[in-house]
Amino acid sequence: MGKPQEQRKKEIIQATLDLTADLGIKRVTTQAIADRVGIAQPTVFRHFKTRDDIFAAVIGWITENLSKAILSGVNPEDEADEQLRKLIQSQLAFINKHRAVPRVLFSDFLHLESPKLKSLLQELMNGYIKRVAQLLQQGKESGAFHKNLDVDQTARYIAALIQGLVLRWSVYEFNFSLEKEAKIIWKFLQPVLKAH
């Protein structure tokens, strides 16, 4: 008797994440996924109609679990600057554990070949930028951050800073700790954001 459908879907998503981390997206085939899970290839298609559907589920997994990681690391009772520091720290700790994240986020294949997947990635990025902008606004109102801070522009620049770091980490084959880099980023950002 086969495994319950939800459990099998989770196994397929996890196998796809593992293969993406090791091989990159272009080389992840449904046969490779099936082999990693230990099932026949047609079984993959019983749970996901297309390869794009598998990667849509992977992006959904990243979105959900990254959000959980960020929320678990941030205390809403803290000042906005401390919340932002912890958000960056939690985000980079999560990515440090999941090497497939940059391979998914920065994949030309997903950006160019599938409007649906591109849209999901845009939603993920826009949600992150919105959350950072909210914290910046909160800090601006409380006096923790500079009163003339452009919160939307600053949120986009913080996102770009993180994306650049994660891309560099991926290009250098994950050979340094993102968690250590989180401290360095905060040392750079704090004086820039701080109220004078």
QUITAHU-V361276 format. One record per run of one state. SS is the DSSP state (h for helix, s for strand, l for the rest). FROM is the first residue (numbers start at 0). TO is the last residue. If there is no record, write none. Layout:
ss/from/to
SS/FROM/TO
SS/FROM/TO
//
This chain:
ss/from/to
l/0/3
h/4/22
l/23/23
h/24/26
l/27/28
h/29/36
l/37/39
h/40/46
l/47/49
h/50/72
l/73/78
h/79/96
l/97/98
h/99/104
l/105/106
h/107/112
l/113/113
h/114/141
l/142/143
s/144/144
l/145/149
h/150/170
l/171/176
h/177/192
s/193/193
l/194/195
//
